[in-house]
Amino acid sequence: MNLSIEYNIIIAYVVGLFLLYILGWLLVVPRKFLLRLILNGIFGAVILNFLDIAGKSFGLYVGINPVTALIAGFLGIPGIILLIILQYIV
């Protein structure tokens, strides 16, 4: 009887460690996603402002508004390219 209690304790420890691993993974993955989203947003905003300032001399103009800021923030460089293409299409 004493031997079965030790197995139950070992199983409880293994399950507890597994749950801690899952909890840690759930806390780390969103942090990486959030960090990537913030860096894309900063990089997109810098490029969008540079495009606004330097693009005027080349005749390239992309208006800065909440929609273009969100596209540049979420997509980064591909979003800027998309905005430039959409500017010429529309």
HTML snippet that shows the backbone in 3Dmol.js (N, CA, C, O; Angstrom):
<script src="https://3Dmol.org/build/3Dmol-min.js"></script>
<div id="view" style="width:600px;height:400px;position:relative"></div>
<script>
const pdb = `
ATOM      1  N   MET A   1       0.820  -1.185   0.000  1.00  0.00           N
ATOM      2  CA  MET A   1       0.000   0.000   0.000  1.00  0.00           C
ATOM      3  C   MET A   1       0.869   1.254   0.000  1.00  0.00           C
ATOM      4  O   MET A   1       0.534   2.233  -0.668  1.00  0.00           O
ATOM      5  N   ASN A   2       1.931   1.242   0.707  1.00  0.00           N
ATOM      6  CA  ASN A   2       2.839   2.373   0.757  1.00  0.00           C
ATOM      7  C   ASN A   2       3.500   2.609  -0.600  1.00  0.00           C
ATOM      8  O   ASN A   2       3.790   3.748  -0.966  1.00  0.00           O
ATOM      9  N   LEU A   3       3.737   1.528  -1.340  1.00  0.00           N
ATOM     10  CA  LEU A   3       4.375   1.633  -2.645  1.00  0.00           C
ATOM     11  C   LEU A   3       3.455   2.314  -3.657  1.00  0.00           C
ATOM     12  O   LEU A   3       3.939   3.070  -4.499  1.00  0.00           O
ATOM     13  N   SER A   4       2.154   2.072  -3.602  1.00  0.00           N
ATOM     14  CA  SER A   4       1.214   2.699  -4.531  1.00  0.00           C
ATOM     15  C   SER A   4       1.085   4.197  -4.279  1.00  0.00           C
ATOM     16  O   SER A   4       0.833   4.955  -5.216  1.00  0.00           O
ATOM     17  N   ILE A   5       1.249   4.633  -3.051  1.00  0.00           N
ATOM     18  CA  ILE A   5       1.188   6.057  -2.736  1.00  0.00           C
ATOM     19  C   ILE A   5       2.379   6.773  -3.357  1.00  0.00           C
ATOM     20  O   ILE A   5       2.237   7.899  -3.834  1.00  0.00           O
ATOM     21  N   GLU A   6       3.535   6.149  -3.361  1.00  0.00           N
ATOM     22  CA  GLU A   6       4.709   6.761  -3.957  1.00  0.00           C
ATOM     23  C   GLU A   6       4.530   6.913  -5.469  1.00  0.00           C
ATOM     24  O   GLU A   6       4.966   7.912  -6.041  1.00  0.00           O
ATOM     25  N   TYR A   7       3.896   5.937  -6.119  1.00  0.00           N
ATOM     26  CA  TYR A   7       3.625   6.063  -7.545  1.00  0.00           C
ATOM     27  C   TYR A   7       2.653   7.205  -7.826  1.00  0.00           C
ATOM     28  O   TYR A   7       2.812   7.934  -8.805  1.00  0.00           O
ATOM     29  N   ASN A   8       1.660   7.357  -6.975  1.00  0.00           N
ATOM     30  CA  ASN A   8       0.707   8.459  -7.146  1.00  0.00           C
ATOM     31  C   ASN A   8       1.396   9.813  -6.991  1.00  0.00           C
ATOM     32  O   ASN A   8       1.081  10.761  -7.711  1.00  0.00           O
ATOM     33  N   ILE A   9       2.325   9.902  -6.062  1.00  0.00           N
ATOM     34  CA  ILE A   9       3.058  11.150  -5.868  1.00  0.00           C
ATOM     35  C   ILE A   9       3.946  11.435  -7.076  1.00  0.00           C
ATOM     36  O   ILE A   9       4.032  12.581  -7.517  1.00  0.00           O
ATOM     37  N   ILE A  10       4.597  10.430  -7.609  1.00  0.00           N
ATOM     38  CA  ILE A  10       5.449  10.597  -8.789  1.00  0.00           C
ATOM     39  C   ILE A  10       4.612  11.038  -9.986  1.00  0.00           C
ATOM     40  O   ILE A  10       5.006  11.935 -10.731  1.00  0.00           O
ATOM     41  N   ILE A  11       3.462  10.406 -10.164  1.00  0.00           N
ATOM     42  CA  ILE A  11       2.570  10.784 -11.264  1.00  0.00           C
ATOM     43  C   ILE A  11       2.079  12.216 -11.079  1.00  0.00           C
ATOM     44  O   ILE A  11       1.979  12.962 -12.054  1.00  0.00           O
ATOM     45  N   ALA A  12       1.775  12.608  -9.853  1.00  0.00           N
ATOM     46  CA  ALA A  12       1.327  13.977  -9.589  1.00  0.00           C
ATOM     47  C   ALA A  12       2.432  14.979  -9.902  1.00  0.00           C
ATOM     48  O   ALA A  12       2.155  16.044 -10.454  1.00  0.00           O
ATOM     49  N   TYR A  13       3.681  14.657  -9.559  1.00  0.00           N
ATOM     50  CA  TYR A  13       4.797  15.534  -9.877  1.00  0.00           C
ATOM     51  C   TYR A  13       4.985  15.669 -11.393  1.00  0.00           C
ATOM     52  O   TYR A  13       5.211  16.769 -11.897  1.00  0.00           O
ATOM     53  N   VAL A  14       4.891  14.568 -12.100  1.00  0.00           N
ATOM     54  CA  VAL A  14       5.057  14.599 -13.556  1.00  0.00           C
ATOM     55  C   VAL A  14       3.943  15.429 -14.202  1.00  0.00           C
ATOM     56  O   VAL A  14       4.213  16.235 -15.093  1.00  0.00           O
ATOM     57  N   VAL A  15       2.726  15.245 -13.773  1.00  0.00           N
ATOM     58  CA  VAL A  15       1.605  16.017 -14.312  1.00  0.00           C
ATOM     59  C   VAL A  15       1.768  17.491 -13.963  1.00  0.00           C
ATOM     60  O   VAL A  15       1.495  18.360 -14.791  1.00  0.00           O
ATOM     61  N   GLY A  16       2.208  17.776 -12.745  1.00  0.00           N
ATOM     62  CA  GLY A  16       2.433  19.161 -12.332  1.00  0.00           C
ATOM     63  C   GLY A  16       3.526  19.829 -13.151  1.00  0.00           C
ATOM     64  O   GLY A  16       3.375  20.982 -13.557  1.00  0.00           O
ATOM     65  N   LEU A  17       4.625  19.122 -13.400  1.00  0.00           N
ATOM     66  CA  LEU A  17       5.696  19.677 -14.228  1.00  0.00           C
ATOM     67  C   LEU A  17       5.223  19.910 -15.660  1.00  0.00           C
ATOM     68  O   LEU A  17       5.582  20.910 -16.283  1.00  0.00           O
ATOM     69  N   PHE A  18       4.421  18.988 -16.177  1.00  0.00           N
ATOM     70  CA  PHE A  18       3.874  19.148 -17.518  1.00  0.00           C
ATOM     71  C   PHE A  18       2.968  20.370 -17.588  1.00  0.00           C
ATOM     72  O   PHE A  18       3.031  21.128 -18.556  1.00  0.00           O
ATOM     73  N   LEU A  19       2.127  20.572 -16.578  1.00  0.00           N
ATOM     74  CA  LEU A  19       1.256  21.744 -16.549  1.00  0.00           C
ATOM     75  C   LEU A  19       2.057  23.040 -16.417  1.00  0.00           C
ATOM     76  O   LEU A  19       1.689  24.052 -17.014  1.00  0.00           O
ATOM     77  N   LEU A  20       3.143  23.025 -15.648  1.00  0.00           N
ATOM     78  CA  LEU A  20       4.004  24.196 -15.548  1.00  0.00           C
ATOM     79  C   LEU A  20       4.669  24.505 -16.882  1.00  0.00           C
ATOM     80  O   LEU A  20       4.823  25.670 -17.251  1.00  0.00           O
ATOM     81  N   TYR A  21       5.061  23.461 -17.604  1.00  0.00           N
ATOM     82  CA  TYR A  21       5.653  23.648 -18.917  1.00  0.00           C
ATOM     83  C   TYR A  21       4.653  24.290 -19.876  1.00  0.00           C
ATOM     84  O   TYR A  21       4.993  25.223 -20.605  1.00  0.00           O
ATOM     85  N   ILE A  22       3.422  23.789 -19.870  1.00  0.00           N
ATOM     86  CA  ILE A  22       2.371  24.342 -20.739  1.00  0.00           C
ATOM     87  C   ILE A  22       2.097  25.799 -20.356  1.00  0.00           C
ATOM     88  O   ILE A  22       1.972  26.646 -21.240  1.00  0.00           O
ATOM     89  N   LEU A  23       2.002  26.105 -19.071  1.00  0.00           N
ATOM     90  CA  LEU A  23       1.756  27.468 -18.615  1.00  0.00           C
ATOM     91  C   LEU A  23       2.901  28.387 -19.032  1.00  0.00           C
ATOM     92  O   LEU A  23       2.662  29.498 -19.507  1.00  0.00           O
ATOM     93  N   GLY A  24       4.123  27.941 -18.862  1.00  0.00           N
ATOM     94  CA  GLY A  24       5.276  28.743 -19.286  1.00  0.00           C
ATOM     95  C   GLY A  24       5.276  28.987 -20.779  1.00  0.00           C
ATOM     96  O   GLY A  24       5.598  30.088 -21.228  1.00  0.00           O
ATOM     97  N   TRP A  25       4.924  27.986 -21.547  1.00  0.00           N
ATOM     98  CA  TRP A  25       4.875  28.129 -22.998  1.00  0.00           C
ATOM     99  C   TRP A  25       3.800  29.136 -23.401  1.00  0.00           C
ATOM    100  O   TRP A  25       4.008  29.943 -24.307  1.00  0.00           O
ATOM    101  N   LEU A  26       2.663  29.085 -22.731  1.00  0.00           N
ATOM    102  CA  LEU A  26       1.587  30.025 -23.042  1.00  0.00           C
ATOM    103  C   LEU A  26       1.955  31.463 -22.677  1.00  0.00           C
ATOM    104  O   LEU A  26       1.449  32.402 -23.290  1.00  0.00           O
ATOM    105  N   LEU A  27       2.815  31.641 -21.706  1.00  0.00           N
ATOM    106  CA  LEU A  27       3.232  32.986 -21.331  1.00  0.00           C
ATOM    107  C   LEU A  27       4.340  33.525 -22.221  1.00  0.00           C
ATOM    108  O   LEU A  27       4.452  34.739 -22.390  1.00  0.00           O
ATOM    109  N   VAL A  28       5.165  32.651 -22.795  1.00  0.00           N
ATOM    110  CA  VAL A  28       6.285  33.092 -23.620  1.00  0.00           C
ATOM    111  C   VAL A  28       5.856  33.362 -25.051  1.00  0.00           C
ATOM    112  O   VAL A  28       6.308  34.345 -25.639  1.00  0.00           O
ATOM    113  N   VAL A  29       5.018  32.546 -25.626  1.00  0.00           N
ATOM    114  CA  VAL A  29       4.632  32.701 -27.027  1.00  0.00           C
ATOM    115  C   VAL A  29       3.935  34.032 -27.280  1.00  0.00           C
ATOM    116  O   VAL A  29       4.303  34.705 -28.242  1.00  0.00           O
ATOM    117  N   PRO A  30       2.956  34.459 -26.490  1.00  0.00           N
ATOM    118  CA  PRO A  30       2.356  35.766 -26.749  1.00  0.00           C
ATOM    119  C   PRO A  30       3.342  36.918 -26.586  1.00  0.00           C
ATOM    120  O   PRO A  30       3.210  37.940 -27.258  1.00  0.00           O
ATOM    121  N   ARG A  31       4.309  36.770 -25.718  1.00  0.00           N
ATOM    122  CA  ARG A  31       5.306  37.820 -25.537  1.00  0.00           C
ATOM    123  C   ARG A  31       6.141  37.977 -26.799  1.00  0.00           C
ATOM    124  O   ARG A  31       6.437  39.100 -27.207  1.00  0.00           O
ATOM    125  N   LYS A  32       6.523  36.871 -27.418  1.00  0.00           N
ATOM    126  CA  LYS A  32       7.273  36.943 -28.665  1.00  0.00           C
ATOM    127  C   LYS A  32       6.427  37.570 -29.766  1.00  0.00           C
ATOM    128  O   LYS A  32       6.924  38.386 -30.543  1.00  0.00           O
ATOM    129  N   PHE A  33       5.156  37.194 -29.837  1.00  0.00           N
ATOM    130  CA  PHE A  33       4.267  37.755 -30.846  1.00  0.00           C
ATOM    131  C   PHE A  33       4.076  39.242 -30.626  1.00  0.00           C
ATOM    132  O   PHE A  33       4.097  40.021 -31.579  1.00  0.00           O
ATOM    133  N   LEU A  34       3.890  39.644 -29.370  1.00  0.00           N
ATOM    134  CA  LEU A  34       3.696  41.051 -29.043  1.00  0.00           C
ATOM    135  C   LEU A  34       4.957  41.853 -29.349  1.00  0.00           C
ATOM    136  O   LEU A  34       4.866  42.964 -29.870  1.00  0.00           O
ATOM    137  N   LEU A  35       6.124  41.311 -29.036  1.00  0.00           N
ATOM    138  CA  LEU A  35       7.380  41.990 -29.328  1.00  0.00           C
ATOM    139  C   LEU A  35       7.560  42.157 -30.832  1.00  0.00           C
ATOM    140  O   LEU A  35       7.993  43.214 -31.293  1.00  0.00           O
ATOM    141  N   ARG A  36       7.230  41.125 -31.595  1.00  0.00           N
ATOM    142  CA  ARG A  36       7.345  41.210 -33.050  1.00  0.00           C
ATOM    143  C   ARG A  36       6.371  42.248 -33.607  1.00  0.00           C
ATOM    144  O   ARG A  36       6.713  42.990 -34.527  1.00  0.00           O
ATOM    145  N   LEU A  37       5.173  42.300 -33.057  1.00  0.00           N
ATOM    146  CA  LEU A  37       4.181  43.265 -33.503  1.00  0.00           C
ATOM    147  C   LEU A  37       4.628  44.690 -33.193  1.00  0.00           C
ATOM    148  O   LEU A  37       4.444  45.588 -34.015  1.00  0.00           O
ATOM    149  N   ILE A  38       5.205  44.904 -32.032  1.00  0.00           N
ATOM    150  CA  ILE A  38       5.691  46.234 -31.653  1.00  0.00           C
ATOM    151  C   ILE A  38       6.849  46.656 -32.549  1.00  0.00           C
ATOM    152  O   ILE A  38       6.894  47.799 -33.005  1.00  0.00           O
ATOM    153  N   LEU A  39       7.790  45.744 -32.804  1.00  0.00           N
ATOM    154  CA  LEU A  39       8.925  46.079 -33.666  1.00  0.00           C
ATOM    155  C   LEU A  39       8.473  46.361 -35.093  1.00  0.00           C
ATOM    156  O   LEU A  39       8.983  47.286 -35.724  1.00  0.00           O
ATOM    157  N   ASN A  40       7.522  45.578 -35.617  1.00  0.00           N
ATOM    158  CA  ASN A  40       6.981  45.854 -36.948  1.00  0.00           C
ATOM    159  C   ASN A  40       6.301  47.211 -36.983  1.00  0.00           C
ATOM    160  O   ASN A  40       6.428  47.946 -37.962  1.00  0.00           O
ATOM    161  N   GLY A  41       5.583  47.549 -35.927  1.00  0.00           N
ATOM    162  CA  GLY A  41       4.909  48.835 -35.867  1.00  0.00           C
ATOM    163  C   GLY A  41       5.879  49.998 -35.867  1.00  0.00           C
ATOM    164  O   GLY A  41       5.666  50.986 -36.570  1.00  0.00           O
ATOM    165  N   ILE A  42       6.936  49.892 -35.090  1.00  0.00           N
ATOM    166  CA  ILE A  42       7.939  50.961 -35.035  1.00  0.00           C
ATOM    167  C   ILE A  42       8.644  51.089 -36.372  1.00  0.00           C
ATOM    168  O   ILE A  42       8.811  52.192 -36.891  1.00  0.00           O
ATOM    169  N   PHE A  43       9.058  49.953 -36.931  1.00  0.00           N
ATOM    170  CA  PHE A  43       9.771  49.959 -38.203  1.00  0.00           C
ATOM    171  C   PHE A  43       8.871  50.476 -39.326  1.00  0.00           C
ATOM    172  O   PHE A  43       9.325  51.241 -40.177  1.00  0.00           O
ATOM    173  N   GLY A  44       7.611  50.069 -39.336  1.00  0.00           N
ATOM    174  CA  GLY A  44       6.671  50.539 -40.349  1.00  0.00           C
ATOM    175  C   GLY A  44       6.423  52.029 -40.234  1.00  0.00           C
ATOM    176  O   GLY A  44       6.331  52.721 -41.248  1.00  0.00           O
ATOM    177  N   ALA A  45       6.313  52.538 -38.999  1.00  0.00           N
ATOM    178  CA  ALA A  45       6.087  53.976 -38.802  1.00  0.00           C
ATOM    179  C   ALA A  45       7.293  54.790 -39.256  1.00  0.00           C
ATOM    180  O   ALA A  45       7.128  55.850 -39.859  1.00  0.00           O
ATOM    181  N   VAL A  46       8.491  54.315 -38.977  1.00  0.00           N
ATOM    182  CA  VAL A  46       9.702  55.027 -39.391  1.00  0.00           C
ATOM    183  C   VAL A  46       9.784  55.072 -40.916  1.00  0.00           C
ATOM    184  O   VAL A  46      10.070  56.119 -41.496  1.00  0.00           O
ATOM    185  N   ILE A  47       9.535  53.945 -41.556  1.00  0.00           N
ATOM    186  CA  ILE A  47       9.608  53.907 -43.017  1.00  0.00           C
ATOM    187  C   ILE A  47       8.488  54.752 -43.627  1.00  0.00           C
ATOM    188  O   ILE A  47       8.706  55.427 -44.633  1.00  0.00           O
ATOM    189  N   LEU A  48       7.303  54.723 -43.037  1.00  0.00           N
ATOM    190  CA  LEU A  48       6.190  55.522 -43.544  1.00  0.00           C
ATOM    191  C   LEU A  48       6.496  57.020 -43.435  1.00  0.00           C
ATOM    192  O   LEU A  48       6.184  57.778 -44.353  1.00  0.00           O
ATOM    193  N   ASN A  49       7.093  57.448 -42.339  1.00  0.00           N
ATOM    194  CA  ASN A  49       7.486  58.854 -42.197  1.00  0.00           C
ATOM    195  C   ASN A  49       8.607  59.218 -43.165  1.00  0.00           C
ATOM    196  O   ASN A  49       8.592  60.299 -43.754  1.00  0.00           O
ATOM    197  N   PHE A  50       9.572  58.329 -43.331  1.00  0.00           N
ATOM    198  CA  PHE A  50      10.650  58.574 -44.287  1.00  0.00           C
ATOM    199  C   PHE A  50      10.096  58.659 -45.700  1.00  0.00           C
ATOM    200  O   PHE A  50      10.524  59.504 -46.486  1.00  0.00           O
ATOM    201  N   LEU A  51       9.149  57.794 -46.026  1.00  0.00           N
ATOM    202  CA  LEU A  51       8.519  57.817 -47.339  1.00  0.00           C
ATOM    203  C   LEU A  51       7.734  59.105 -47.539  1.00  0.00           C
ATOM    204  O   LEU A  51       7.690  59.639 -48.647  1.00  0.00           O
ATOM    205  N   ASP A  52       7.127  59.598 -46.496  1.00  0.00           N
ATOM    206  CA  ASP A  52       6.373  60.848 -46.590  1.00  0.00           C
ATOM    207  C   ASP A  52       7.317  62.026 -46.826  1.00  0.00           C
ATOM    208  O   ASP A  52       7.021  62.911 -47.630  1.00  0.00           O
ATOM    209  N   ILE A  53       8.435  62.037 -46.138  1.00  0.00           N
ATOM    210  CA  ILE A  53       9.377  63.154 -46.263  1.00  0.00           C
ATOM    211  C   ILE A  53      10.168  63.070 -47.567  1.00  0.00           C
ATOM    212  O   ILE A  53      10.220  64.038 -48.326  1.00  0.00           O
ATOM    213  N   ALA A  54      10.777  61.926 -47.826  1.00  0.00           N
ATOM    214  CA  ALA A  54      11.637  61.778 -49.001  1.00  0.00           C
ATOM    215  C   ALA A  54      10.839  61.511 -50.271  1.00  0.00           C
ATOM    216  O   ALA A  54      11.313  61.810 -51.367  1.00  0.00           O
ATOM    217  N   GLY A  55       9.655  60.961 -50.147  1.00  0.00           N
ATOM    218  CA  GLY A  55       8.872  60.624 -51.325  1.00  0.00           C
ATOM    219  C   GLY A  55       8.305  61.821 -52.048  1.00  0.00           C
ATOM    220  O   GLY A  55       7.987  61.737 -53.234  1.00  0.00           O
ATOM    221  N   LYS A  56       8.175  62.932 -51.355  1.00  0.00           N
ATOM    222  CA  LYS A  56       7.648  64.143 -51.996  1.00  0.00           C
ATOM    223  C   LYS A  56       8.568  64.622 -53.110  1.00  0.00           C
ATOM    224  O   LYS A  56       8.094  65.133 -54.125  1.00  0.00           O
ATOM    225  N   SER A  57       9.866  64.465 -52.936  1.00  0.00           N
ATOM    226  CA  SER A  57      10.799  64.899 -53.976  1.00  0.00           C
ATOM    227  C   SER A  57      10.751  63.977 -55.194  1.00  0.00           C
ATOM    228  O   SER A  57      11.137  64.387 -56.289  1.00  0.00           O
ATOM    229  N   PHE A  58      10.285  62.743 -55.022  1.00  0.00           N
ATOM    230  CA  PHE A  58      10.167  61.795 -56.129  1.00  0.00           C
ATOM    231  C   PHE A  58       8.746  61.711 -56.676  1.00  0.00           C
ATOM    232  O   PHE A  58       8.484  60.966 -57.621  1.00  0.00           O
ATOM    233  N   GLY A  59       7.840  62.465 -56.090  1.00  0.00           N
ATOM    234  CA  GLY A  59       6.448  62.412 -56.517  1.00  0.00           C
ATOM    235  C   GLY A  59       5.707  61.214 -55.960  1.00  0.00           C
ATOM    236  O   GLY A  59       4.646  60.847 -56.465  1.00  0.00           O
ATOM    237  N   LEU A  60       6.253  60.608 -54.933  1.00  0.00           N
ATOM    238  CA  LEU A  60       5.646  59.437 -54.302  1.00  0.00           C
ATOM    239  C   LEU A  60       5.031  59.884 -52.984  1.00  0.00           C
ATOM    240  O   LEU A  60       5.742  60.318 -52.078  1.00  0.00           O
ATOM    241  N   TYR A  61       3.720  59.778 -52.880  1.00  0.00           N
ATOM    242  CA  TYR A  61       3.052  60.257 -51.684  1.00  0.00           C
ATOM    243  C   TYR A  61       2.084  59.202 -51.181  1.00  0.00           C
ATOM    244  O   TYR A  61       1.223  58.725 -51.920  1.00  0.00           O
ATOM    245  N   VAL A  62       2.238  58.846 -49.910  1.00  0.00           N
ATOM    246  CA  VAL A  62       1.297  57.951 -49.236  1.00  0.00           C
ATOM    247  C   VAL A  62       0.792  58.701 -48.024  1.00  0.00           C
ATOM    248  O   VAL A  62       1.570  59.054 -47.138  1.00  0.00           O
ATOM    249  N   GLY A  63      -0.504  58.947 -47.980  1.00  0.00           N
ATOM    250  CA  GLY A  63      -1.077  59.686 -46.867  1.00  0.00           C
ATOM    251  C   GLY A  63      -0.961  58.913 -45.562  1.00  0.00           C
ATOM    252  O   GLY A  63      -1.165  57.700 -45.522  1.00  0.00           O
ATOM    253  N   ILE A  64      -0.634  59.626 -44.509  1.00  0.00           N
ATOM    254  CA  ILE A  64      -0.527  58.996 -43.201  1.00  0.00           C
ATOM    255  C   ILE A  64      -1.847  59.221 -42.469  1.00  0.00           C
ATOM    256  O   ILE A  64      -2.189  60.346 -42.103  1.00  0.00           O
ATOM    257  N   ASN A  65      -2.577  58.134 -42.266  1.00  0.00           N
ATOM    258  CA  ASN A  65      -3.827  58.158 -41.520  1.00  0.00           C
ATOM    259  C   ASN A  65      -3.905  56.869 -40.712  1.00  0.00           C
ATOM    260  O   ASN A  65      -3.016  56.029 -40.842  1.00  0.00           O
ATOM    261  N   PRO A  66      -4.915  56.677 -39.895  1.00  0.00           N
ATOM    262  CA  PRO A  66      -4.963  55.464 -39.064  1.00  0.00           C
ATOM    263  C   PRO A  66      -4.936  54.161 -39.864  1.00  0.00           C
ATOM    264  O   PRO A  66      -4.354  53.177 -39.409  1.00  0.00           O
ATOM    265  N   VAL A  67      -5.550  54.137 -41.035  1.00  0.00           N
ATOM    266  CA  VAL A  67      -5.572  52.900 -41.827  1.00  0.00           C
ATOM    267  C   VAL A  67      -4.179  52.572 -42.355  1.00  0.00           C
ATOM    268  O   VAL A  67      -3.730  51.432 -42.246  1.00  0.00           O
ATOM    269  N   THR A  68      -3.494  53.559 -42.926  1.00  0.00           N
ATOM    270  CA  THR A  68      -2.150  53.295 -43.439  1.00  0.00           C
ATOM    271  C   THR A  68      -1.184  52.988 -42.304  1.00  0.00           C
ATOM    272  O   THR A  68      -0.273  52.177 -42.472  1.00  0.00           O
ATOM    273  N   ALA A  69      -1.369  53.619 -41.161  1.00  0.00           N
ATOM    274  CA  ALA A  69      -0.514  53.331 -40.008  1.00  0.00           C
ATOM    275  C   ALA A  69      -0.714  51.891 -39.532  1.00  0.00           C
ATOM    276  O   ALA A  69       0.256  51.217 -39.184  1.00  0.00           O
ATOM    277  N   LEU A  70      -1.956  51.417 -39.514  1.00  0.00           N
ATOM    278  CA  LEU A  70      -2.206  50.034 -39.108  1.00  0.00           C
ATOM    279  C   LEU A  70      -1.631  49.036 -40.115  1.00  0.00           C
ATOM    280  O   LEU A  70      -1.050  48.023 -39.726  1.00  0.00           O
ATOM    281  N   ILE A  71      -1.792  49.321 -41.395  1.00  0.00           N
ATOM    282  CA  ILE A  71      -1.237  48.426 -42.417  1.00  0.00           C
ATOM    283  C   ILE A  71       0.277  48.375 -42.312  1.00  0.00           C
ATOM    284  O   ILE A  71       0.866  47.295 -42.355  1.00  0.00           O
ATOM    285  N   ALA A  72       0.912  49.531 -42.175  1.00  0.00           N
ATOM    286  CA  ALA A  72       2.365  49.574 -42.042  1.00  0.00           C
ATOM    287  C   ALA A  72       2.812  48.936 -40.734  1.00  0.00           C
ATOM    288  O   ALA A  72       3.868  48.305 -40.683  1.00  0.00           O
ATOM    289  N   GLY A  73       2.024  49.093 -39.679  1.00  0.00           N
ATOM    290  CA  GLY A  73       2.393  48.529 -38.378  1.00  0.00           C
ATOM    291  C   GLY A  73       2.275  47.024 -38.335  1.00  0.00           C
ATOM    292  O   GLY A  73       3.155  46.354 -37.793  1.00  0.00           O
ATOM    293  N   PHE A  74       1.204  46.472 -38.895  1.00  0.00           N
ATOM    294  CA  PHE A  74       1.012  45.031 -38.847  1.00  0.00           C
ATOM    295  C   PHE A  74       1.876  44.290 -39.855  1.00  0.00           C
ATOM    296  O   PHE A  74       2.389  43.212 -39.556  1.00  0.00           O
ATOM    297  N   LEU A  75       2.041  44.849 -41.031  1.00  0.00           N
ATOM    298  CA  LEU A  75       2.735  44.118 -42.091  1.00  0.00           C
ATOM    299  C   LEU A  75       4.189  44.528 -42.274  1.00  0.00           C
ATOM    300  O   LEU A  75       4.957  43.783 -42.884  1.00  0.00           O
ATOM    301  N   GLY A  76       4.592  45.690 -41.763  1.00  0.00           N
ATOM    302  CA  GLY A  76       5.975  46.127 -41.897  1.00  0.00           C
ATOM    303  C   GLY A  76       6.283  46.563 -43.320  1.00  0.00           C
ATOM    304  O   GLY A  76       5.497  47.281 -43.938  1.00  0.00           O
ATOM    305  N   ILE A  77       7.432  46.127 -43.841  1.00  0.00           N
ATOM    306  CA  ILE A  77       7.871  46.505 -45.187  1.00  0.00           C
ATOM    307  C   ILE A  77       6.899  46.020 -46.261  1.00  0.00           C
ATOM    308  O   ILE A  77       6.593  46.792 -47.170  1.00  0.00           O
ATOM    309  N   PRO A  78       6.395  44.783 -46.206  1.00  0.00           N
ATOM    310  CA  PRO A  78       5.400  44.393 -47.217  1.00  0.00           C
ATOM    311  C   PRO A  78       4.156  45.285 -47.185  1.00  0.00           C
ATOM    312  O   PRO A  78       3.533  45.500 -48.226  1.00  0.00           O
ATOM    313  N   GLY A  79       3.788  45.798 -46.031  1.00  0.00           N
ATOM    314  CA  GLY A  79       2.662  46.712 -45.927  1.00  0.00           C
ATOM    315  C   GLY A  79       2.950  48.040 -46.603  1.00  0.00           C
ATOM    316  O   GLY A  79       2.067  48.615 -47.240  1.00  0.00           O
ATOM    317  N   ILE A  80       4.172  48.534 -46.471  1.00  0.00           N
ATOM    318  CA  ILE A  80       4.566  49.776 -47.138  1.00  0.00           C
ATOM    319  C   ILE A  80       4.517  49.587 -48.651  1.00  0.00           C
ATOM    320  O   ILE A  80       4.013  50.447 -49.374  1.00  0.00           O
ATOM    321  N   ILE A  81       5.040  48.463 -49.123  1.00  0.00           N
ATOM    322  CA  ILE A  81       5.007  48.165 -50.556  1.00  0.00           C
ATOM    323  C   ILE A  81       3.562  48.064 -51.036  1.00  0.00           C
ATOM    324  O   ILE A  81       3.227  48.558 -52.113  1.00  0.00           O
ATOM    325  N   LEU A  82       2.708  47.426 -50.241  1.00  0.00           N
ATOM    326  CA  LEU A  82       1.292  47.327 -50.580  1.00  0.00           C
ATOM    327  C   LEU A  82       0.652  48.706 -50.674  1.00  0.00           C
ATOM    328  O   LEU A  82      -0.140  48.954 -51.583  1.00  0.00           O
ATOM    329  N   LEU A  83       0.978  49.604 -49.756  1.00  0.00           N
ATOM    330  CA  LEU A  83       0.429  50.962 -49.787  1.00  0.00           C
ATOM    331  C   LEU A  83       0.884  51.723 -51.028  1.00  0.00           C
ATOM    332  O   LEU A  83       0.108  52.467 -51.627  1.00  0.00           O
ATOM    333  N   ILE A  84       2.148  51.532 -51.411  1.00  0.00           N
ATOM    334  CA  ILE A  84       2.652  52.205 -52.606  1.00  0.00           C
ATOM    335  C   ILE A  84       1.939  51.682 -53.850  1.00  0.00           C
ATOM    336  O   ILE A  84       1.548  52.466 -54.715  1.00  0.00           O
ATOM    337  N   ILE A  85       1.768  50.372 -53.947  1.00  0.00           N
ATOM    338  CA  ILE A  85       1.082  49.780 -55.091  1.00  0.00           C
ATOM    339  C   ILE A  85      -0.366  50.246 -55.131  1.00  0.00           C
ATOM    340  O   ILE A  85      -0.874  50.601 -56.195  1.00  0.00           O
ATOM    341  N   LEU A  86      -1.029  50.249 -53.992  1.00  0.00           N
ATOM    342  CA  LEU A  86      -2.419  50.710 -53.947  1.00  0.00           C
ATOM    343  C   LEU A  86      -2.547  52.185 -54.317  1.00  0.00           C
ATOM    344  O   LEU A  86      -3.555  52.592 -54.894  1.00  0.00           O
ATOM    345  N   GLN A  87      -1.542  52.983 -53.995  1.00  0.00           N
ATOM    346  CA  GLN A  87      -1.565  54.392 -54.347  1.00  0.00           C
ATOM    347  C   GLN A  87      -1.559  54.565 -55.859  1.00  0.00           C
ATOM    348  O   GLN A  87      -2.250  55.437 -56.387  1.00  0.00           O
ATOM    349  N   TYR A  88      -0.781  53.735 -56.562  1.00  0.00           N
ATOM    350  CA  TYR A  88      -0.739  53.837 -58.016  1.00  0.00           C
ATOM    351  C   TYR A  88      -1.959  53.229 -58.678  1.00  0.00           C
ATOM    352  O   TYR A  88      -2.357  53.676 -59.754  1.00  0.00           O
ATOM    353  N   ILE A  89      -2.559  52.229 -58.070  1.00  0.00           N
ATOM    354  CA  ILE A  89      -3.752  51.597 -58.647  1.00  0.00           C
ATOM    355  C   ILE A  89      -4.965  52.506 -58.489  1.00  0.00           C
ATOM    356  O   ILE A  89      -5.746  52.683 -59.424  1.00  0.00           O
ATOM    357  N   VAL A  90      -5.113  53.075 -57.307  1.00  0.00           N
ATOM    358  CA  VAL A  90      -6.307  53.891 -57.025  1.00  0.00           C
ATOM    359  C   VAL A  90      -6.003  55.269 -57.389  1.00  0.00           C
ATOM    360  O   VAL A  90      -6.854  56.148 -57.243  1.00  0.00           O
TER     361      VAL A  90
END
`;
const viewer = $3Dmol.createViewer("view");
viewer.addModel(pdb, "pdb");
viewer.setStyle({}, {cartoon: {color: "spectrum"}});
viewer.zoomTo();
viewer.render();
</script>
